[in-house]
Structures are given as C-alpha cells and as structure tokens.
C-alpha cells in the first residue's frame, strides 16, 4: 500500500476544509494513475491515524469521493478505487503529461555499446543452439532438494545470517579447495580462493585491480568477447596474438613482450573460446617460461576444464611453476547449469584479499545460500558423479554431431572435433556468408544464441560456436538438416 502519510499534505492554515484537501489529493493520485481502478485504499481509521486527524474528517473526505464516484465501499473489503471513474481514463485530463520514467533522463551517463545483438527473436517453438551450455536435465534434483531443505533449517539459516566471510562461504571454499587440488593438480589453501557469481565477475574483479587506463593487455585473436569488453572498459589497449590449431602462438607473444610493456595476459588454454582449440604441451611450457621471465600477470580462464573426453588431459597452467603470477578462474555454472551463477578465483592470498574487498563493492555477501548447497554436492560426491555422467553423454553428442556434419555439410564448412568442452567451432566457406545462412535458417525454426562471427570486423571468420551439450541427438540431427536446407537455398 502507498505511503499516504507522505503523499497527502494538509495545510491547516488554508481556507479550504481539511476533508476537501484530502479528497482533492486522492483524486489527483487517481488521475495520475498512481491509484488504479480496483485498488484498495486505507480505512478511515487508518488514514486518520496516519494523518493525525479526527476520524470524522477522513469519513467526510471518503463520503465526498463516494458521492462523486471516485471510490466505492465494498462490504468486508473496505474502500476501493471505483472501477468506473468519472473520467474517460487516468491522466486524460492532461494529455501533455508523461509518467516519470517515460521521459529521457536529464543527466549525462555512459551508454555502453550493445554487447549482444541477436540476429532474430527466439520463440518457444524454436530449436535453439547455444554457445555451449550444459544439459540442465542431468542435475541431481533429488540430492539438491535435500541439500536445500537442510540449508533452510532454522539453525543453518541463522548461522548463515549471523556471520559471513567476505571471500565466500568457508564450507564451500574448503570443499572446493579439495576438489580443485584433486582434479586440477593445484596446491592451494582456502585463503587462495575467492567465490564469485560466475567466472565473468571473477574476470571483472581481477582486471579492475590490475588494469589502469593506457595499459597494454594481450589477448588472443579471436578471443572471448566479454573479457575483451571488460579490459577495454578499464581503458586497456588490446594487443592481439593469433590462435592456430595448437593454441595461442607463443613465439608471437614472446616477440611482443620484448617490444612492449605489457600489464596483463589473458589466455584460455583449454577449449579456447571461441575456437575450442587446446594449447599444446610445447606452447604451455614456453608460456610458463615467458610468465616467469617477464613476471607477467596472467588471467587463466578455465571455464569448462571438467569436460574432457580424453583420459590424459593437460593440467591447467596454474598447476605449474609460475611463481604466483597466474590468476586462475573457473566456473561451476558450466557443470550445474546457467541458473546457478557460481564461479571462483585462485591466486596468492594477498591478491585474493584485495579481490574480496573489490567484490564487496558490487556484491556484498555473494550467494552464500547456493554456496552452502553446492558444498554438500562436492562433499557427498554428487558433483563428481554429475561430471562423469555429463562427460560420457557430451562425448557421445560431440561425436554424433561431428559425424552428421561431416556427412551432410562436409562441402560447406570445416571444423576440428575437440577433445572436450561443449561446442564445435564451425567455419563456413567464403561463398556461404554466415549471416545469410542464419537468416535462411531462422524462419525454419533454427536460432543461434551463442558466438556468431558473421558481421563487422568479425565477419572475416565466417564462423560460429555450435553448442551440442544441451541438445539430444535428434535435435542435433534436426538442426543440421535445417542448416543443410538453408545452405542449399543459397546455392
């Protein structure tokens, strides 16, 4: 209910009777659309109490409003704004008036560039190919439901509400430390770990502590668009290093480091975004040497390390000898699903402490409740079982999609089947402009919501990420068939 005490102002020195002042101001609220037809208004007793008036004054005001058909009195419901107002519609008495938020702001502000420009609107009936997201149906719903119930216990809630750690839930960080040490070969303590709402926040916080306007930051070409946007937001000058079938070209990187004073390197060694390439062992070794030689600050984005289709995957750079210069960033969102925004940052304790203080400026406490629930998944082994199940399923989907693409569209595009991850990088032939292919596919119900390199400076790649993890094999077959029909229309 509206704060009538602050909306109705009584001038007892006015020659206009107080009850008429009340009635006039309520009519104004109705005419302005702040009180809509059918809306309840306070009882005469409540209104009199709020305005410090005699109840008879409020009764007189309401009787006037009822007589003029502005309000009605309904038994057992009280007073309501009349469904049939004595004007055609609210605010019609003043056609020049605009609602407060229908006008443009009168102050200056930064209008950021559009980050996502979907080529078409997505309907519920569409087959949507994403950037490479997990199959949410694999989530152990029963186990999570029990963990949520446990977290909702009165004592658990009081514990979460009464105390907190600015670096994240201690239970979650303890469980996550053990998980990362076992699966990634890290050697960290809880003090080396900060939780965030997804990897994107971790990248933002880390970059905000390192980059100053004019600093040079090295990224790959192509690279993860959102990370580049963050670096440029902080005023960085981006220097781009090409990526080939073996990952970022470290020889080129070494040449650039000898010529420029570089503040930060951003690298995705596993399943590079967008190309899905994994950096070779030789280049990893070379890169670690460069990091130590130049004492280079590095953000290693390892967004989907958990999905490996080989039995002997490379460990992260952060597991090697880097003298504390690598800020390792990962995400459990890629495991649990997009509704769960849960990421983390691994770094030396001093940097983590600074990052925790920075995160507090934009996210004071983090998602402590979800962290508590997921810590249970880690401790009881459900997270590991989910990853194992997903890996088996995603590997089958990856191979199935690769086979049908080679069979049906081998003459139209090229790709390399990755050794893990959740997407393929499809490079279309030059005589098949990707924007036109997608344009033909959209009316047939196929939409792409992930990384599409088809317009502007990125059109030279004429490529897109085809997420397979969230789709069943029949859906993948349907998507390829629509792509085939779309391409045929262009030939």
Secondary structure, DSSP 8 states (H G I E B T S, - for coil): ---HHHH----TTSSS-HHHHHHHHHHHHHHTTSS-TT-EE--HHHHHHHHT--HHHHHHHHHHHHHTTSEEEETTTEEEE-SS-SSSSTTTT-TT---GGGS--SS-------S---SS---TTSEEE-SS---GGGS-HHHHHHHHHHHTSHHHHHHHHH---TT--HHHHHHHHHHHHHHH-----GGGEEEESSHHHHHHHHHHHH--TT-EEEEEES--HHHHHHHHHTT-EEEEEEEETTEE-HHHHHHHHHHS-EEEEEE--SS-TTT-----HHHHHHHHHHHHHHT--EEEE-TTTT-BSSSS----GGGS--TT-EEEEEESHHHH-TT---EEEE--HHHHHHHHHHHHTT-SS--HHHHHHHHHHHHTTHHHHHHHHHHHHHHHHHHHHHHHHHHHHTTTEE----SBSSEEEEEE-TTS-HHHHHHHHHTTTEEE-S-EE-SGGGGGT-EEEEE-TTS-HHHHHHHHHHHHHHHHHT-
